[in-house]
Amino acid sequence: MPGAPAGRSGAHALKSPAVPDPNPPPPLFRRAMASLTSVAPRPELVVRPLEAPPRLAPFSWATSVEADIGHRGDGTDDLDEPDTSGRLILLHDPEGQDRWQGTFRLVCFVQARLEAGQLGDDMLPRIGWSWLTDALEYAGAGFTALSGTVTQTSSVRFGGLREDGGVREGDEPPREDDVELRASWSPTESDADLARHAVAFGSLVATAAGLPPVGAVPLSRSPG
């Protein structure tokens, strides 16, 4: 059996030149991503990169934010079941879309645990929506074509009510009541500097989690 031609050893034959990305992110999209990730979150929030959903736009980016009043608050611990969680997605279509009224679109989802006194509050949807609009206004984030929904959800867990896996007669299954905010808007900053929108989203999650404003000293909770 003839040997391999000179200069074509097995190792070299398997190597192939790097294939350039046929659809590299445009500079404007890279600038938008960099501006969103440049904002340092407050220490009570845990921020992690998230895989963006495909096919929503030619270019997309996403991040997740979690908050829990009871966690240690250094921004690095893993929250298995956070009281409040959120996702922010950046979409970019260089050709623009009519319903976006621009080339960028921000999409967010926030879910927060409700307290017993908030259940059935007819004003809760308006209050939840104001968390977003106030956050955008206070951050000075420019936007247009804002739309979304605020929904109250309830769920009841059955089975495994006790740590030992047993169920005692008369035990009430645990119930969880949440508020969910879904919204999208188009940023109006012409230079794609979206840092203020990242600040607004962090404020939205913090407000939904019941965290005090930055710099405020929270009142001590009554024992028990």
C-alpha positions in Angstrom: 0.0 0.0 0.0 1.6 3.3 -1.0 2.7 5.7 1.7 1.1 9.1 2.2 2.4 11.8 -0.1 5.1 14.1 1.3 3.7 16.8 3.5 0.3 15.0 3.9 0.8 13.0 7.1 -2.3 11.8 8.9 -2.3 14.7 11.4 -1.9 17.3 8.8 -4.5 15.8 6.5 -7.1 16.1 9.2 -6.5 19.8 9.7 -8.6 22.3 7.8 -8.4 26.1 7.6 -10.7 28.0 9.9 -13.9 28.8 8.2 -14.9 32.5 8.7 -18.4 33.2 10.1 -20.6 33.8 7.0 -22.8 36.1 9.0 -20.7 38.0 11.6 -22.4 40.3 14.0 -22.4 43.9 12.7 -20.4 46.5 14.6 -23.7 48.2 15.8 -24.9 45.0 17.3 -21.5 44.3 19.0 -21.7 47.8 20.5 -25.2 47.2 21.8 -24.1 43.9 23.5 -21.0 45.6 25.0 -23.0 48.4 26.4 -25.6 46.0 28.0 -22.8 43.9 29.6 -20.9 47.0 30.8 -23.3 47.8 33.6 -22.4 46.4 37.0 -25.5 45.0 38.8 -26.2 45.7 42.4 -24.8 43.0 44.7 -28.2 41.4 45.4 -28.7 40.4 41.8 -27.1 37.3 40.2 -26.5 37.9 36.5 -25.6 35.2 34.0 -25.3 34.9 30.3 -28.2 33.0 28.6 -28.6 31.4 25.3 -30.8 33.6 23.1 -33.8 32.0 21.5 -33.1 31.3 17.8 -35.0 32.6 14.8 -36.5 35.7 16.4 -34.1 37.9 14.6 -30.9 37.7 12.5 -28.9 38.6 15.6 -29.8 38.0 19.3 -28.3 38.1 22.8 -29.8 37.3 26.2 -29.0 37.4 29.9 -30.8 36.2 33.1 -31.1 38.0 36.4 -32.1 36.4 39.7 -32.8 38.0 43.1 -33.9 36.7 46.5 -34.1 38.8 49.6 -33.0 35.9 51.7 -29.8 35.0 49.8 -26.4 36.2 51.0 -26.3 39.0 48.5 -22.7 38.8 47.1 -24.0 38.3 43.5 -22.3 34.9 43.0 -24.4 32.3 44.9 -26.6 29.9 43.0 -30.3 30.5 43.6 -32.2 27.2 43.0 -35.6 28.7 43.4 -35.3 32.5 43.5 -38.2 34.6 44.6 -37.7 36.7 41.5 -36.1 36.0 38.2 -35.9 37.8 34.9 -34.6 37.5 31.3 -33.6 40.2 28.9 -33.2 39.5 25.2 -31.7 41.8 22.6 -32.9 41.4 19.0 -31.3 43.1 16.0 -32.4 43.1 12.4 -30.2 45.4 10.3 -33.0 45.7 7.7 -35.4 46.9 10.4 -39.0 45.7 11.1 -42.1 47.9 10.8 -43.6 46.7 14.1 -40.3 47.5 15.9 -40.1 51.0 14.4 -36.3 50.4 14.3 -33.6 47.9 14.0 -33.3 46.8 17.7 -35.9 45.3 20.0 -35.6 44.5 23.7 -37.8 41.7 25.2 -38.0 41.0 28.9 -39.7 38.5 31.2 -39.9 38.9 35.0 -41.5 36.5 37.4 -41.9 37.5 41.1 -43.4 35.7 44.1 -46.5 37.4 45.6 -47.2 37.9 49.3 -50.5 36.8 50.8 -51.8 40.4 51.0 -51.3 41.0 47.3 -53.5 38.1 46.1 -56.5 39.2 44.1 -55.4 42.9 44.1 -57.2 44.4 41.1 -54.5 47.1 41.0 -51.6 44.6 40.8 -51.4 44.6 37.0 -51.1 48.4 36.8 -48.6 48.4 39.6 -46.5 45.7 37.9 -46.6 47.6 34.7 -45.5 50.8 36.5 -42.4 48.9 37.7 -41.2 48.8 34.1 -42.3 52.2 33.0 -40.8 53.9 36.1 -37.6 52.0 35.7 -37.2 53.1 32.1 -38.0 56.7 33.0 -35.7 56.9 36.0 -32.8 55.3 34.0 -33.3 57.8 31.2 -33.7 55.0 28.6 -35.3 56.1 25.4 -37.9 53.8 23.9 -40.9 53.5 21.6 -43.5 50.9 20.7 -43.7 49.6 24.3 -46.2 46.7 24.8 -46.7 43.8 27.2 -48.8 42.0 29.7 -48.9 41.5 33.5 -50.4 38.2 34.7 -51.1 36.7 38.1 -50.5 33.0 38.2 -51.2 30.4 40.9 -49.8 26.8 41.3 -50.3 24.1 43.9 -47.7 21.4 44.6 -48.9 17.9 45.3 -46.8 15.1 46.7 -43.6 15.3 48.8 -45.1 17.8 51.2 -42.6 16.9 53.9 -38.8 16.7 53.8 -39.0 12.9 54.5 -41.4 12.5 51.6 -44.4 11.6 53.7 -47.8 13.2 53.6 -49.8 13.6 56.7 -53.6 13.7 56.8 -54.8 17.2 56.8 -51.6 18.7 55.3 -52.4 21.5 52.9 -50.5 21.3 49.6 -48.1 24.3 49.3 -49.4 27.1 47.0 -47.3 29.6 45.1 -48.7 32.8 43.6 -46.7 34.8 41.2 -46.9 37.9 39.0 -45.4 37.7 35.5 -44.5 40.6 33.4 -43.8 40.2 29.7 -42.8 43.3 27.7 -40.9 44.5 24.6 -39.8 47.9 23.4 -37.6 49.5 20.8 -34.7 51.6 22.1 -34.3 54.9 20.5 -30.6 55.6 21.1 -29.1 56.1 17.6 -25.6 55.1 18.7 -26.7 51.6 20.1 -25.5 52.5 23.6 -28.1 50.6 25.6 -26.5 50.8 29.0 -29.4 52.7 30.4 -31.8 49.9 29.4 -29.6 47.5 31.3 -29.9 49.8 34.4 -33.6 49.9 33.9 -34.0 46.1 33.7 -31.9 45.7 36.9 -34.1 48.2 38.6 -37.2 46.4 37.4 -36.0 43.0 38.8 -35.0 44.7 42.1 -38.4 46.4 42.5 -40.2 43.1 41.7 -38.1 41.4 44.4 -39.0 44.0 47.0 -35.4 45.2 47.3 -35.0 48.7 48.7 -33.6 51.5 46.5 -29.8 51.5 46.2 -28.3 53.3 49.2 -31.5 52.9 51.4 -31.3 51.1 54.7 -34.1 48.5 54.9 -36.2 48.4 58.0 -35.6 45.5 60.3 -38.1 42.8 60.1 -40.0 41.7 63.2 -38.7 38.4 64.6 -40.9 35.4 63.7 
